[in-house]
Amino acid sequence: MKNKMIWIFVCLILCACNSQTIEENNADDVDRSQAILFDSVVSNDGIYNFLTDGYNGHFEFYDFDTEQNVPLCAKPNCEHEDMNCDAYSLSVYKDEFICYSAPTVYKNQLYVNYTLPTLDAGYICSMDLDGSNRKEVFAYKDECLVSGLMVDDKLYGVFGQFAKNEQGNNMNLNNKYKSYCYDLDNGDRKEISLENDQNMNFVQKGDHGIYVIRFNDLNHDLLLYNDEEYEMIEEGTFTNAMTVYNEKVYRINSENGTFESRDIKSTEWEPLISIGCEKEISFARINSYGIFLATYEFPKTIAIDVAKNVLISQEMNVICENDGSYYEYGSNQTIQKRSGLSGSSLKGG
């Protein structure tokens, strides 16, 4: 299960250029108070994206008005074809560290994870929303950044550890994980790992602390992190189909194909949507824009608008809703407007 979980995380973060520049898109401020690492970045005007074939990549901006994906580049008359273009040059740091994932936005800054192809060293850098003024926040080594949450000017990050050969070189990930709290202002870090170096995911800051899911071989634990301590909320009852959002637990009930919710400390589930898809869920989360995403038969994903109790899709990774339309990743990684919905609420949205 642990190898499967980290593979899903890595796959999730790996998930039409013309002469227009980002300046023409009027990308506005995006002042998020907390942000999920590797989540999509949505502004009032569009969506930031990163496209890669695993070796080369570039940043793009999807404009809601024009419905076009354009390079994240402010250079006039740029051809947007090579490293002379900001959209391409921003994908590499110090010549050998490469971006493989979408940027994250926090307090009007884009944050990008640059890593070696071996994934065992990297840098987190910040930049302005147009890609300018790139600055190094912190570096890490002999670890693989798996997941993280930005809140209170901190990054709560989970890092996979590597087994080493006789020469001391990194080999494969060894099912051990370290967690750190990084100060985004000065790059200082403090270890906040759990016992036995287990994998976990900092999900969201709630009323009383940060909710954390600790992954076990079978069902998982739900904890609350606050004041440098972990409090057990549920032990061994959390499944791959569950996640936490705004002081509630949400899940896909695979026995009857229903989307359900309950209060954090309650045991009574309330059915919200009949999905009609009784599949085993391998990973569930709710993104920064209130879209519940449950992956099954990777990369197939059930997408639900939590606020409206609407089933959006049973196939695609949906990013957000804007002005009555939903937007998703297409098969070629570019962003596209979605036509139609897959279902509606049992109780009314």
C-alpha positions in Angstrom: 0.0 0.0 0.0 2.8 2.5 0.9 4.5 2.0 -2.5 1.1 2.4 -4.2 0.4 5.6 -2.3 3.7 7.3 -3.3 3.2 6.2 -6.9 -0.2 7.9 -6.9 1.3 11.1 -5.4 4.0 11.2 -8.1 1.6 10.5 -10.9 -0.7 13.3 -9.7 2.1 15.9 -9.8 3.1 14.8 -13.3 -0.3 15.1 -14.4 -0.9 25.2 -28.3 1.6 28.0 -28.0 1.3 31.3 -30.0 2.8 34.7 -29.8 0.5 36.1 -27.1 2.2 37.0 -23.8 1.0 36.6 -20.2 0.8 40.4 -19.9 -2.1 40.4 -22.3 -4.0 38.1 -19.9 -4.2 40.6 -17.0 -3.5 37.8 -14.5 -4.8 39.2 -11.2 -3.9 38.7 -7.5 -4.4 35.3 -6.0 -4.1 35.7 -2.3 -4.7 32.2 -0.9 -4.5 31.9 2.9 -3.6 28.2 2.5 -2.5 26.1 -0.5 -2.1 22.4 -1.3 1.3 21.7 -2.8 1.2 20.7 -6.5 -2.5 21.9 -6.7 -3.6 23.9 -9.7 -3.5 27.7 -9.6 -6.7 29.5 -10.4 -7.1 33.3 -10.6 -10.2 35.3 -11.6 -8.8 35.5 -15.2 -7.6 31.9 -15.7 -5.5 28.9 -14.7 -1.8 28.4 -14.5 -0.5 25.1 -15.8 2.7 23.2 -16.5 3.1 20.9 -19.5 5.9 18.3 -19.6 6.8 15.1 -21.5 9.0 14.0 -18.6 12.1 15.7 -20.0 11.1 19.1 -21.3 8.3 21.4 -20.1 6.9 24.9 -20.0 4.5 27.0 -18.0 1.2 28.1 -19.5 -1.8 30.3 -18.6 -5.3 29.3 -19.7 -7.4 32.4 -20.3 -11.1 32.1 -19.3 -12.2 34.8 -21.8 -10.3 33.6 -24.9 -10.4 29.9 -23.9 -6.7 29.6 -25.0 -3.6 28.2 -23.4 -0.8 30.7 -23.8 2.8 30.6 -22.5 3.7 32.2 -19.2 6.0 34.7 -20.8 6.1 38.5 -20.7 8.7 39.0 -23.5 7.4 40.9 -26.5 7.6 39.2 -29.8 8.8 35.9 -28.3 8.3 32.8 -30.4 7.8 30.6 -27.3 9.8 27.7 -28.7 12.9 27.3 -26.6 14.9 28.3 -23.5 14.9 31.9 -24.8 11.3 32.0 -23.7 10.5 32.7 -20.1 7.9 29.9 -20.1 10.6 27.4 -21.0 13.5 28.8 -19.0 11.4 28.9 -15.8 11.1 25.1 -16.1 14.8 24.6 -15.2 16.8 25.8 -12.2 20.6 25.8 -11.9 20.8 23.9 -15.3 20.0 20.4 -13.9 17.0 20.8 -11.6 13.7 20.4 -13.5 10.1 21.2 -12.8 7.7 18.3 -13.2 4.6 19.7 -11.6 2.1 22.5 -11.7 3.1 25.6 -9.7 1.4 26.3 -6.3 0.1 29.8 -5.4 0.3 31.2 -1.9 -0.1 34.9 -0.9 0.3 36.2 -4.5 3.4 34.2 -5.1 3.9 31.2 -7.4 5.9 28.4 -5.8 7.7 25.8 -7.9 9.4 22.5 -7.0 12.5 21.8 -9.0 14.1 18.4 -8.6 16.7 16.2 -10.2 15.5 13.5 -12.6 16.3 11.0 -9.8 13.9 12.9 -7.5 16.3 12.8 -4.6 17.2 16.5 -4.3 15.6 19.7 -5.2 14.7 23.4 -4.6 11.5 25.3 -3.8 11.5 28.7 -5.5 9.0 31.5 -5.4 8.2 34.1 -8.1 5.7 36.7 -9.1 2.5 35.7 -10.8 3.9 36.6 -14.2 6.9 34.4 -13.6 9.4 37.2 -12.8 11.6 37.7 -9.8 12.4 34.0 -9.1 13.9 33.5 -5.7 15.2 30.4 -3.9 13.2 29.6 -0.7 15.0 26.4 0.4 16.8 23.3 -0.8 16.5 19.7 0.1 18.8 16.7 -0.5 18.6 12.8 -0.3 14.8 13.1 -0.1 11.8 13.2 -2.4 9.1 15.9 -1.8 5.8 13.9 -1.8 3.2 16.3 -0.5 2.7 19.5 1.4 0.4 22.3 2.7 1.2 26.0 2.8 -0.4 27.9 5.6 0.6 30.5 8.2 3.8 31.4 6.2 5.0 27.8 6.6 5.2 24.7 4.4 4.3 21.5 6.1 6.0 19.0 3.8 6.3 15.2 3.6 9.5 13.7 2.1 10.2 10.2 1.0 13.5 8.7 2.1 15.9 6.6 0.0 17.7 3.4 0.6 21.4 3.5 0.0 23.8 1.1 -1.6 27.2 0.1 -0.2 28.8 3.2 -1.7 26.3 5.4 0.0 24.4 6.4 -3.1 20.6 6.7 -3.2 18.7 3.8 -4.6 15.0 3.3 -4.3 12.5 4.9 -1.9 12.4 2.8 1.2 8.9 3.4 2.6 10.3 5.8 5.2 9.1 9.4 5.4 10.2 12.5 7.2 8.0 15.5 7.8 9.2 19.1 8.2 7.8 22.5 8.9 9.6 25.0 6.7 9.6 28.8 7.3 8.8 30.4 3.9 10.5 33.6 4.9 13.9 32.3 5.8 13.9 28.7 4.7 14.5 27.3 8.2 13.1 23.9 8.9 12.0 21.8 11.9 11.3 18.1 11.8 7.8 17.1 12.8 7.8 13.4 11.7 5.5 10.8 13.2 6.8 7.7 15.0 8.1 5.0 12.7 8.6 7.6 9.9 5.2 6.8 8.4 3.8 8.5 5.3 1.1 11.1 5.9 -0.6 14.0 4.2 -1.2 17.5 5.7 -4.7 18.1 4.3 -6.2 21.4 5.5 -6.0 23.8 8.4 -9.3 23.8 10.4 -10.7 25.5 13.4 -8.4 23.7 15.9 -5.3 22.8 13.9 -4.1 21.0 10.7 -5.8 17.8 9.8 -3.4 15.0 8.9 -4.0 11.6 7.3 -1.5 9.0 8.3 -1.3 6.1 5.8 -1.2 2.5 7.0 -1.2 -0.7 5.1 -5.0 -1.0 5.3 -7.1 1.7 6.7 -5.6 5.0 7.8 -5.6 7.4 10.8 -7.0 10.9 11.0 -4.9 13.2 13.3 -4.9 16.9 14.3 -1.6 18.7 14.4 -1.4 21.8 16.6 1.3 23.4 18.9 3.9 20.8 17.7 1.7 17.9 18.9 -0.5 15.3 17.1 -3.9 14.4 18.4 -5.6 11.1 17.3 -9.1 11.8 15.9 -9.8 8.5 14.3 -7.6 5.4 14.4 -7.7 2.8 11.7 -11.1 3.9 10.3 -10.0 6.2 7.4 -10.0 4.6 4.0 -8.5 5.6 0.6 -12.0 6.9 -0.4 -12.1 9.5 2.5 -10.8 13.0 3.0 -11.4 16.1 5.1 -12.7 19.5 4.1 -14.1 22.4 6.1 -14.6 20.4 9.3 -16.3 17.5 7.6 -15.3 14.1 6.3 -16.3 13.1 2.7 -16.1 9.8 1.0 -17.2 7.6 -1.8 -19.2 4.6 -0.5 -18.1 1.9 -2.9 -20.8 -0.5 -1.7 -23.7 1.6 -3.0 -21.9 4.2 -5.2 -22.9 7.2 -3.1 -21.0 10.4 -2.2 -21.5 11.0 1.5 -20.4 13.3 4.3 -20.4 13.5 8.1 -19.1 15.8 10.9 -15.5 15.1 12.0 -16.4 13.2 15.2 -19.7 11.8 14.1 -20.3 8.2 12.8 -23.5 9.1 11.0 -23.1 9.5 7.2 -25.4 11.7 5.1 -25.8 10.6 1.5 -25.3 13.5 -0.9 -25.1 12.2 -4.5 -25.8 8.9 -6.2 -22.9 8.3 -8.4 -23.7 4.9 -9.8 -20.0 4.0 -9.9 -19.1 1.2 -7.4 -15.4 1.2 -7.9 -12.5 0.8 -5.4 -11.0 4.2 -4.8 -7.2 4.4 -4.7 -6.9 8.0 -3.5 -9.3 10.8 -2.6 -8.8 14.5 -2.0 -10.6 17.9 -2.2 -8.6 20.5 -4.1 -8.2 24.1 -3.2 -11.3 25.0 -5.2 -13.8 22.7 -3.5 -13.7 19.9 -6.1 -13.7 16.3 -4.6 -11.4 14.1 -6.7 -11.5 10.3 -6.3 -9.1 8.3 -8.4 -9.9 4.8 -9.6 -8.3 2.8 -12.4 -5.7 5.5 -12.7 -6.0 8.1 -14.3 -9.8 7.9 -14.2 -11.2 10.3 -11.6 -14.6 11.0 -10.1 -15.1 14.8 -9.8 -17.7 16.4 -7.5 -18.5 20.0 -6.7 -18.7 19.9 -2.9 -20.5 23.2 -2.4 -23.2 22.5 -5.1 -23.4 18.7 -4.5 -23.0 18.1 -8.2 -21.3 15.2 -10.0 -19.2 16.8 -12.7 -17.4 13.8 -14.2 -16.6 10.2 -13.7 -13.5 10.2 -16.0 -11.6 13.5 -15.9 -9.5 15.5 -13.4 -11.6 18.6 -12.9 -9.9 21.8 -11.7 -12.5 24.3 -10.8 -15.7 26.1 -11.6 -15.8 29.6 -13.1 -18.9 31.6 -14.2 -21.0 28.4 -14.4 -18.5 26.3 -16.4 -16.1 23.6 -15.2 -12.5 23.3 -16.4 -10.5 20.1 -16.6 -7.2 18.7 -17.9 -7.5 17.3 -21.4 -5.7 14.2 -22.6 -2.7 16.3 -23.8 -2.3 18.0 -20.4 -3.8 21.3 -21.6 -6.7 22.9 -19.9 -10.1 22.8 -21.5 -13.7 23.9 -20.7 -15.9 21.0 -19.9 -19.3 20.6 -21.6 -22.1 19.2 -19.5 -22.3 17.4 -16.2 -22.6 13.7 -15.2 -25.2 14.1 -12.5 -26.9 16.2 -9.8 -27.5 16.2 -6.1 -29.8 14.0 -4.1 -30.6 16.8 -1.7 -30.4 19.9 -3.9 -27.4 22.1 -4.5 
